[in-house]
Amino acid sequence: MKLYKLLTIIALGIGAVACNDMEQIPTNNFTDANYWTSPERAQNVVNMAYSQMYDAGKFWGDESLSDNVIDANRVSDQRLIRRGMATTTVGLFEQWGGLYGGIKTCHVFLDHIDDVAMDESLRTRMTSEIRFARAYIFFRLANLYGAIPFFTKDITLAEANTISRTPVSEVYSFIHTELDDIINTLPSRDQLSVEENGKITKAAAAMLQARVYLMESDWENVAKYTKRIMDGEFGTYELFPSYAGLFKEANEYNCEVIFDRAYVPNMITWGDMFDMAPLSLGSRTVDRVPTRSLVDTYLTRGGYRIDEAGTDYDEHNPYLNRDPRMTATIVYDGYKWKENFGSGPEEIRTAPGTGQDAYDPSNAATSKTGYYVAKYFAPQGEGTLNSGLNIITMRYADVLLMYAEAMFEQGLMTVDVWNNTVKLIRKRAGFTVAKALDYPGGDEAAMRRIIRDERRVEFAMEGLRWWDIKRWKAGSQYLTGPVCGATFDGKKLVVDTYAFDENRDYLWAVPQSQINLNKNLAPNNPGYSN
């Protein structure tokens, strides 16, 4: 049973937008006095907080902020930002309101959970889940906006309209303290019943700790928390045997998944694949499509980069004998669809003039890069691309690669570290040759590139790439210049040109609508005029 089968929309100042997004008002007959009467109603609020932490829209929207994909058939907010044209009125920046709605949910729960007659161990666990959710949401807010309004109890409308911004370092310090405080009150994965799959666990708290420290480049603590997960302190995790199988509904809640956003076929679904999958599979106007730079990052089966001396890459057969994760992630010209998915068309052709999925600049519905998305393709039934497939937000492969990066950045990378992290991941991907699997050594710049490229291909289409670029302060390296697609008839498709302002584009603007309500939120982030 999936957690979100229990989700119900309750009105506790959670769902309706009032004068300020940080102070929302009830819209039905529930009051604080008559709502908090049972553990079941308290659970409903916990479920609401789960849904407000993260969802498919944020997941895929985050991917569009990176160099892995481009929203090629429209100028979305993400594409506008990547063009360097964002202003304080960009609609995406209004995500602020939804996130503070989630904070509101958490604070309402914490204010009233003691009013409910219930088992104390259940009360403690629910409270810890809510505190995790609050930490998760504050982490996203601080990541997006930098200094933010920060508070640890429910606030009034007057307070919401006068509160100032708190430095990121103070927000992160709170998150670290919270997570350390709750980690031992949460269950391990091994303690969950089947009915509890999807619940927050000790490992999820440890991994969130590692991710916050990762954003701070606190390599010692990244290594500390990831190693504790690797050592099994918080439950048993390992790489799932099949990379492609990770993203199949039959394998949900597998041994690699630490935390996910649960969906339920025909009940709670996401429809983003309508804008990413090949037209012949039932999509509409295909918008979010992979880029050439992502495709070019995948190694050959021989373990070579495509531009490396001695490479076995064949520019005339660019998709032949490549890292199998590419086929699990991206649809390219000549893609063997039925072979990889078990049903559907035998082959997807994207070269001009080859059929429904072919690149055609005169047809607004087709992919403008000549690529489509394969990863997470799992329609819930014939005739619709709505999906009930869970979105994985934390998995064990990320633990391994965070640990590898942390050890490298401390000057502690060794053969043993490599063998227990990158090598394991590449073996699971399907590599068998020594050049791909053996510790490469080399200078610092070469090893840093290997680790960063490995993260890119392992987690492509998983919403992590932009956050990596942001923490590396590598926007000018990856998000400037032409955005290209496949090569057809000797010509590389050029879709757009990106521009990155190092002084502005690592943060979003505080929405102008919020500054209009609360002048204490000014001045805005650098590069954004009020």
N, C-alpha and C positions, 0 to 999 in steps of 0.2 A: 504494500500500500504506500502511495506517495504522500508525503507530508501535506502537500497543498490540496489534497482532497478535502481537508478540513477547513480550508480558508473561507471565511465569510467576511463581507464588507460591513464593518461596524462604524458607527458614527460617534467618535469620542473626540471630536476636533481633529480627526486624522485625515479625512478625505476632502473636505471642502476648503477652497481657498478664500481667505478673508482679506482684510485690508493689508496684512503683511504676511508673507509666506512662512514666517516663523511663529505666527500666532493664528491658529485656525479654530473655527467655531463649530459646535455640533449642528447637525442638520436633521436629526430625528428625535424620537421621544426618549431615548436613553439619556440618563443623567448619571453623574458620579455616584449618586445615592442608590440608584436601582440597577446599575449595570454589574457591579462587582459582587456577584452573588454566588458564583460557582467556578470551579477550576476550568470547566469547559469554556466559559466566557473569557477567562484569563488566557486560555490557550488560543482563542481567536485573535487576541491582540498580539500574542507572540507570532502567530502565523502572518499577521499583517506586517510585522516588522521584518520577517524573513523576505516577504515580497518587495519591501521598500529598499532593502539593501542593494539589490542588483537584479537585472532582468535582461532578456534577450535584446531589447532595444538599446540599452547602455552597452552591452557586450559588443554588438555589431557596430554601433556608433563609435565606440572606442577604436575598433579596427580601422574605420574610415579616417581616423585622425593620423594614421600611420602611412608608411610607404608600401605597405603590403597590398593595399587595394585603393581604388579610386572610385568615387561616385561619378561615373563617367557620362551618364545621360542627363544629368542635371547639375546645377551648381547648388549642392546641399550646403548646410551650415559648415559641415566638416571641410568641404572642398573650398569654401570661401575662406575659412581660417587658414588652410594650407596654402592658399594663394597669397596670404599676407594681407587680406582685405577686411579683417574683422573689426567691428566697432562694438560699443557697449550695448547695442540693441540687437545683436545676433540672437536669434531665438534659442539656440542651443545653450546659451549661457543661463537661460531661465531654469535649467536643471536644478539650480540653487533651491527653488521652491519645493520641488519634490523631495530633495534630500533633507531639507529642514522639516518637511512633513514627517519623514521617517524618524528624525530626532524627537519630534513631538510625540509620536507613538510610543517611543521608548520611555520618555519622561512621564507620560500619563500612566503607563504600566507601573513604573517604579513608585509613583505617588500612591497607587491604590492596591498593589498586590497584597499588602499586609491586611487589607480589609476582607480578603477572601478566606473563608474557612477551608483549609486544605492540608494535605500531608506536607510536613515541613521539608522533606527531601525534594518533593516536587516543586515547592515554592522556590527553593534554592536553585534548582536546575533551571527553571523558567527565568528566574532573575538573571542568572549567568548568561543565558542565551540572549536576553534583551541587552545586557551590558556589552556582549560581543557585537550585537547588531549596531548599537550606538557607536562603539569604537570603529567599526567597519565604515559606517556612514561618515563619521568625522574625518576618518582617513581620506576618503574620497573627496570630501569638501576641501580639506587642506591641500590635497594634491592638485585640485582643479583651480582653486582661487587664492592659494597662499594664506595669508592672515585672514581669519574668519571670525564672525561672532561665535563665541564659545561659552557654554553654560552647561551645568550638570543637573539642573532641575527645570521643571516647567516654568515658563516665564509669562508675564502678562503682555498684553498688547502694547501698553505704554513702555515696558522694558524692551520689547522687541523693536520699537521705533526709536530707541535711544542708545542701544548697546553698541559698543565699539568693537573693533577687530582685535583678535588675540594672535600673537606671533605663532607661526607654525611649530616652532620648537616646543612651546608650551602645550600645544594640542598633542603633539607626538609623545611628549613626556606623560601626559594623562593616559594616552592609549597604552603605552608600555606598562604603566602601573595597573591599569584595569585588567589587561590580559594576564599579567602575572598573578593577579589576585583571584581570577576566576578559573584559571586553567585546571586546577585540581578539583574543582566542583563539577566539571563536565565529564561525561563518559568518554571512554576510549571507543574507537571503532569496533573493537572486539566485544564490547559490552552492549552494542545496539541490537535490538531485535529487528526482524525484517520490517515490522510495522514502523520502526523508528528511522529507517534509512532516510538520509537527508538532513538529520539533525546535526546541530553544531557539536563538535567533539573537541577533545583536548588537542588533537593534531591540527585542527582548523585554527585554534587559538595560537598555537606555536607557529604555524605558518604565517598567520597575519602578523605576528611579532616580527618574523623574519622579513616580511615584505616592507614593513615600516622601517626597519633598520636598513634594508636595501636602499630605500629612497634617501636615507641619510648617509649612505656610503659608510655605515658602521660595520665594517667587514667582520670584525671579531664577533659581534653579536649575531650577524647573519649566520656565520659558521656555527656558533653555539646552538642556536635554535634548530637549524636544519639538521645538524648532527644528532641532536636528541631525537628528532623524528626518524632519521636513518637508523639509529640504534634501537628503535622499537619502543622507546619509553612511553609513547602515546598511542600505541596500537600497532598492528601489523600492516605494513604497506609494502608493495613491490610494484615493479613495472608490469602492466598487463601484457601478455605475450604478443598481442597483435596491435600495432599502432592504428591501423584503420579500424579495427574492432572496438577501440576505445570509444568511438563516436557512433556506436550502434545501440539502438534501444534495447536489444536483447542483453547488452552488457552493462547496463546502468548499475551504478553503485558497486563497480568492480574494485579489485584490490588496489588500484592506482588512485582512485578518486578520494580526495580528502574533503572536498566540499563542492556542492553544485547548487544550481538554481533549478529546482524541480518543476517539471511541467507534467501535464496529464492529457493524453490523447482525447480529443473531443470535449475536453472540459477547460483546461487551462493550457493554452497553446501559444506558439509564436509563429509569425508568418513571414519573416524576413527572407526566407529562401525564395519567395516569389520574385525577388529582385536580384537573385544571384545565380540561380540554376539555369541550365540550358533551356532555351525556348521549347525544344522538343520534349522536355520533361514536364511542361505545364506552367512555366513561369510567364510573367507578363513583360513589361519593359524592364530589361536587365540593366541594373544601375551599378551596384557594388560589385566590381570585378577585379581580379588579381592583376598585379603589375608585372612588367618585364623584370624589374629589379629583384622582385621576390623569386621569380622563376630562375633567374641567373645565380641566385645564392645557393641553390641546391647543388651538392657535389655530384660527380659521376659515381657510378658503382665502383669504379677503381679508386675512389677516394680523392680525386682531383677536383680543384676548382676549375671552372670552365676557362679561366684566363691564366691558368698556372702553366709554367714551363713543363713540357712533357705530357700535358693533359690528353686523355683519351676521349675528350668531348668532340662530337661530330656536329659541326654547325649545319650540315645538310640534314641531319636527323637529330635535332636538338633535344628531343624528349626521350630518346632511346638510351637505355642503360644509365638512368639517373637514380638518385636517392629515391627509394620507394615512397617516402613521405610526400614527395611531390605529387605522385599519382593519387595518394589518399587525400590530397588537399585541393588540387587544381585540375580543372578540365582544360585540355589543350587540343590542338588539331590532331585528329586520329586517335582520340581517347577511346579505349576499349570499355565502354560503359557496362555492358552486360557482364563482361568478365569480372569487373570490379564490384558490381552491385547486385548481380544475380538475376536481374530482370531489366526490362526497358530496351532501348535500341542497342544494336550490336556495337555501334561506333558513333562518336560525336565528331563531326567535321566543322571546323571553324574557318578554314581558308575561304577566300571570296569565291562565290559561285558554287559552293558545294552543298547547299541545302539550307534548311530552316535556321540552323545555328551559326551560319557563316557570317563573318564580318562583312558588314554592308553599311557604309557611311550614310547612305540615303534612308536607312531603316532605323528609326529611333529606338526600336525594341531590342536590337542585337547588342552583344558585347562590343564595346569600343576598344578593347585591348586584344580581342581574339581569345580571351580566357574566360572561364566560368568557375564557380566555386563548387567543389565536390564535398569537402569536409562538412559534416553536420547535415548532409542531405538525408532526410528520414521522414518522408511524408506520412501522415497518420492514416492515410487511406487513398484509394484510387480517386483521381479527379480533384485533389487539393494538395497544395504544398504546405498547408498549415501543419505544424509539427508539435508533437507532445514530447519530443526528445529533450532530456535534461541538458542544460548548459553547464559544462564543467568550469568551475571558477578556480579551483585549487586541485593540483594533482602531483603525484610523487615525482614525476620527471622534473618538475619545477624545483622541488626540494633539492634534487641531485645537482641541477645546473646552478642554482643559487649557491650551494655549497662549493662547487667547483670554482665559480667566479670569486667567491669570498676568499677562498684559499689562494687563488692566483693573485688577487689584488694585495694580499698580505705577504706575497713572496714565498708562499708555502706550497705551491703546486708541485706535486711529485708524481712519479709513475703510479703509485698506489692511489692517490687522489683521482687521477685520470681514469684508472681502471675501474674504480668504484662509482664513477659518475658518467663522464662523456662516453667512455667505451661501452658501458652497459646500455646506454640510450641508443648508440649507433648499432649495436648488435641487435637490439629489439627492432630497430628500423629495417634491418635486413642486410646490413653490410657484413662482408665476410673477409675482405682483404686486409692485409697488414697495414697498408697505407692509411686506411680509414680508421682502423681500430687501435693501432699501437701509438703510444705516447710520442707526439711529434717533436717535443723539445722546441728549439728555435728561440728567437729573441722575444722580448716582451710584446712588441707591437704585433708580431705574428700570432702569438698565443692569445692575445686579447681579441684579435679578429676571429680566430677559431671559435672562442667561447661565445662571442656576440652573434656570429653567424649561426652557430648551433642553436642558440635560443630562438633566433628568427625562424628557422625552418621547423623546429620542433613545435613551436607554439603559434605558427601562422594560422590565422582565422580564429584565434582564441582571445582577442582583445587585450593582449599584453604588450604588443610591439611599441605602441606610442609611449607607454609608461617606461619602457626600457630606454628609448631615445631621450626621453625627458630627464631621467636620472643620470644618464651618461653626458648630458648637456651636448648632445650630438645632432641638434636640429639642423645646423648648417651643413653637416655631412650628409645626412640622409633625406632631408626634406627641402632641398633647394635644387632647382633645375628642371629639365624635361621629365615628364612622367610618360613612360613608354609602354607599348604593348608588344605583341608578337611581330615577327618579320614575315611578310608575305611578298612574293615576287621581288625579293631583294631589298624591300623597303620596310624599315622599322616604324610601326605606328607610333605617333606622338599625340597624346591625348590632351595634355595641359602642361603648364610650367608652374612649379611651386616656388614660393619665396618664403624664407624664414628669417624673422627678426629676433636675434639672440636676446635683445633687451625687452622683448614683449611676449613672445609666443610660447614660452614655457608655462604661462599662467593664462587662465581665462579672465575676462573682465567681470567684476561684480556687476550684475545687471543694472542698467540705468533705472529700471523700475524700482529697484530696492534702494538705491541712493536717493531717489526722489522722495521715498518714504522716511529714510533715516540718513540724515546728513552726516552722522558720525561714521558711516561706512566710507566716506571720502577721506583722502583722495583715492582714486581708483588705482589699479595696478599699473606699473610703468608702461607707457605706450598707448594707454587708453584715456582719452579726454572725457571729462564728465559732461 
